Amino acid sequence: MIVKIYAGGSDVVQVTCPECGKSKTIDVSKFKKLDKVIKGAIKCPCGHNQPFLLERRQFFRKPVKLKGILKLLAPEAGNAKRAIDILDISRSGMKIKVALPHHLKPDDHALIEFYLDDKQRTHIHKKVRVKTISGDKVGLAFQSYGTADFCDRAIGFYLLS
């Protein structure tokens, strides 16, 4: 089984062998600037080869199928709201699908509202910034995230479930 290694903001990652439990620190700084998928295998002193995929994202992304509303926070947008499909979510942002044409641009600011599909149907409302656009897929970054905000804590618990 291929293991995903999350480098995030660090130049080193800790990998634990699933066979013997020994940990190994690996320098991934040389891979972080490459614009391609990094696959490889780590050989443990016990002889086990562990295939890996280097994930340069800072946080794990959970695939989801949620509905939500996106409201642009720009004077020229008025109070226009758009229905969206949320495709994945992490502690720092999400990927959404929005109907074309959407007229979104990188660095646009918006408010997003949706309900998690947890037991409590937790209502999430966050300010976001548009980071990437690829057709009808849009990458959003939360303008803030941490443990102080109720929505951030709810998302954190949701990602662990």
C-alpha positions as CSV (number, residue, x, y, z in Angstrom):
1,M,0.0,0.0,0.0
2,I,1.3,3.5,-0.9
3,V,1.6,5.8,2.0
4,K,1.1,9.6,1.5
5,I,3.7,11.7,3.2
6,Y,2.7,15.3,3.9
7,A,5.6,17.7,3.8
8,G,3.6,20.9,4.4
9,G,6.0,23.7,5.3
10,S,8.8,21.5,6.5
11,D,11.8,20.3,4.7
12,V,11.9,17.0,6.6
13,V,9.3,14.4,7.2
14,Q,9.1,11.5,9.7
15,V,8.2,8.1,8.2
16,T,7.4,5.0,10.3
17,C,7.9,1.5,8.9
18,P,4.7,-0.5,9.1
19,E,6.6,-3.7,9.6
20,C,9.0,-3.0,12.5
21,G,7.7,0.4,13.7
22,K,11.1,2.2,13.4
23,S,11.0,5.8,12.3
24,K,13.2,7.5,9.8
25,T,13.7,11.2,9.0
26,I,13.8,12.1,5.3
27,D,15.0,15.4,3.7
28,V,12.4,16.3,1.1
29,S,13.6,19.9,0.4
30,K,14.9,18.9,-3.1
31,F,11.5,17.7,-4.1
32,K,9.3,20.6,-2.9
33,K,9.9,22.9,-5.9
34,L,9.3,20.2,-8.5
35,D,6.0,20.5,-10.3
36,K,5.2,16.8,-10.6
37,V,4.1,13.9,-8.6
38,I,6.9,12.4,-6.5
39,K,6.6,8.7,-6.0
40,G,9.3,6.5,-4.5
41,A,10.1,3.8,-1.9
42,I,11.9,4.0,1.4
43,K,14.0,1.0,2.4
44,C,13.9,0.3,6.1
45,P,16.9,-1.4,7.9
46,C,14.5,-4.3,8.5
47,G,14.4,-4.9,4.8
48,H,10.8,-3.6,4.1
49,N,10.3,-1.3,1.1
50,Q,7.6,1.2,1.8
51,P,6.2,2.9,-1.4
52,F,5.3,6.5,-0.8
53,L,3.7,9.5,-2.6
54,L,5.0,12.9,-1.5
55,E,2.1,15.3,-0.9
56,R,3.3,18.9,-0.8
57,R,0.1,20.2,0.7
58,Q,0.3,21.5,4.3
59,F,-2.9,19.7,5.4
60,F,-4.7,16.5,4.5
61,R,-7.7,17.0,2.1
62,K,-10.8,15.0,2.7
63,P,-13.0,14.2,-0.4
64,V,-16.6,15.2,0.3
65,K,-20.0,15.7,-1.5
66,L,-21.5,18.7,0.2
67,K,-23.7,21.6,-1.0
68,G,-23.1,25.2,-0.1
69,I,-23.5,28.8,-1.0
70,L,-20.8,31.2,-2.1
71,K,-21.3,35.0,-1.8
72,L,-18.7,37.3,-3.3
73,L,-17.7,40.2,-1.0
74,A,-17.1,42.8,-3.7
75,P,-19.2,45.9,-4.2
76,E,-19.8,45.2,-7.8
77,A,-21.1,41.7,-7.0
78,G,-24.0,43.1,-4.9
79,N,-25.6,40.3,-2.9
80,A,-25.2,37.7,-5.5
81,K,-25.1,34.2,-4.1
82,R,-24.1,31.0,-6.0
83,A,-24.9,27.4,-5.3
84,I,-21.7,25.3,-5.1
85,D,-20.7,21.7,-4.7
86,I,-17.9,21.2,-2.2
87,L,-15.5,18.5,-3.6
88,D,-12.9,18.4,-0.8
89,I,-12.0,20.2,2.4
90,S,-8.9,20.7,4.6
91,R,-8.0,22.8,7.6
92,S,-6.8,25.6,5.3
93,G,-9.3,25.6,2.5
94,M,-11.4,23.6,0.0
95,K,-12.1,22.8,-3.6
96,I,-15.5,23.6,-5.0
97,K,-17.4,23.2,-8.3
98,V,-19.4,26.2,-9.5
99,A,-21.6,26.5,-12.6
100,L,-20.1,28.3,-15.6
101,P,-19.8,31.1,-16.3
102,H,-18.8,32.2,-12.8
103,H,-16.7,35.3,-13.3
104,L,-14.5,34.5,-10.3
105,K,-10.9,35.7,-10.3
106,P,-7.9,34.8,-8.1
107,D,-7.8,36.9,-4.9
108,D,-11.5,37.5,-4.9
109,H,-12.9,37.4,-1.4
110,A,-16.1,35.6,-0.5
111,L,-18.2,34.2,2.3
112,I,-19.0,30.4,2.1
113,E,-21.8,28.7,4.0
114,F,-22.5,25.0,4.2
115,Y,-23.4,22.2,6.6
116,L,-21.1,19.3,7.4
117,D,-22.5,15.8,7.0
118,D,-21.6,15.0,10.7
119,K,-24.1,14.0,13.3
120,Q,-24.8,17.6,14.4
121,R,-25.1,18.9,10.8
122,T,-22.7,21.6,11.9
123,H,-23.3,25.0,10.1
124,I,-20.0,26.4,8.7
125,H,-19.6,30.0,7.6
126,K,-16.1,31.2,6.7
127,K,-14.5,34.0,4.8
128,V,-12.4,32.7,1.9
129,R,-10.1,33.9,-0.8
130,V,-10.1,32.4,-4.3
131,K,-6.6,30.9,-5.0
132,T,-6.9,28.8,-8.1
133,I,-9.4,28.4,-11.0
134,S,-9.6,25.6,-13.5
135,G,-12.8,25.8,-15.5
136,D,-15.7,25.1,-13.0
137,K,-13.3,23.9,-10.2
138,V,-12.2,26.6,-7.8
139,G,-9.6,26.4,-5.0
140,L,-10.5,28.5,-1.9
141,A,-8.3,29.3,1.0
142,F,-9.8,30.1,4.4
143,Q,-8.8,33.6,5.4
144,S,-8.1,32.4,8.9
145,Y,-7.9,29.0,10.5
146,G,-6.9,27.7,13.9
147,T,-8.5,26.4,17.1
148,A,-10.0,29.6,18.4
149,D,-12.9,29.7,16.0
150,F,-15.9,27.3,16.4
151,C,-16.0,26.6,12.6
152,D,-12.3,25.8,12.5
153,R,-12.6,23.3,15.4
154,A,-15.6,21.7,13.8
155,I,-13.7,21.3,10.5
156,G,-10.8,19.8,12.4
157,F,-12.9,17.2,14.1
158,Y,-14.7,16.5,10.9
159,L,-11.4,15.8,9.1
160,L,-10.5,13.2,11.8
161,S,-13.7,11.3,11.4
